[in-house]
Amino acid sequence: MDESARIKKDLIMYEENIKNIEKINLDDTQKKIIKLASQYYEDSKYYYSKKDFFTAFGCINYAHGLLDSIIKF
């Protein structure tokens, strides 16, 4: 899988995960974490559009990590 396809896959995975998390009753701290994750997601899309795949990949992975912190804890 090339870089572009991998990032697209991760963006789609984020979109699916965020829909599931939004169904959970979140406290204020968790809402702030979700907002930060969404900002990294948007950053990833921006860098992807600029073909800066290295930065886009880093951003989307950080966004996934933030979502994982909500799901697992």
N, C-alpha and C positions, 0 to 999 in steps of 0.2 A: 504494500500500500504506500503510495507516495505521500509527501507531506500535506499537500492540499486535501487529498481525500481523507487523511487521518484527522485533520482539523475539522473538516465538515462533519465527520462522524461524531467527534467530540462535541461540537456545537449542538447537533441534534440530540445527543444524549443529555446534555445540560438542559435543553428545552423540555425534554420528557421528565427529567428529575425535578425540575422546578415546579412543574404542574402538580406532581405528587406531594411535594413539600408544602405547597400552598394550601393543601387540604388539612394540614396538621394545625392544631391550635398552638401558635407560637407566642413566646413571651417577648418582651421588648428587646432583650439582648439578641435573641435569635433573629428577630426582624432586622436588626442592624447588620447581622452577619449575612443574611439573605440579600440585603441591599448592596453590601460590599461585593458579594459574589456576582450579583447582576451587573455591577459596574465592571468587574473583570471580564464578564461575558461580553459586554458591549465593547470593551477595549479589544478583546480577541477578534471580534467581527471587524473592527476598524483596521487592525493590523493585517488581518487576512485580506481585506480589500486592497491594501497597499502592497500585498505580496510579501510582507515581512512575516514569513511563516514561523521563524524562530520565536519571535515575540508573541505572535498569535497563539502558538502552542503553549508557551509559558503561561499566558493569561488564562486560557481555558482550563489548564490543569490546576491553577490556583483556585479558580472558581469551583471546580469539582471538589477540591480539598475542603473548601469552606462549606459546601453542601454536605459533604460527608460528616463534617463535625456536627451538623444539626441532626442528621439521620442516626448517627451512632451514639450520640450523647444527649 
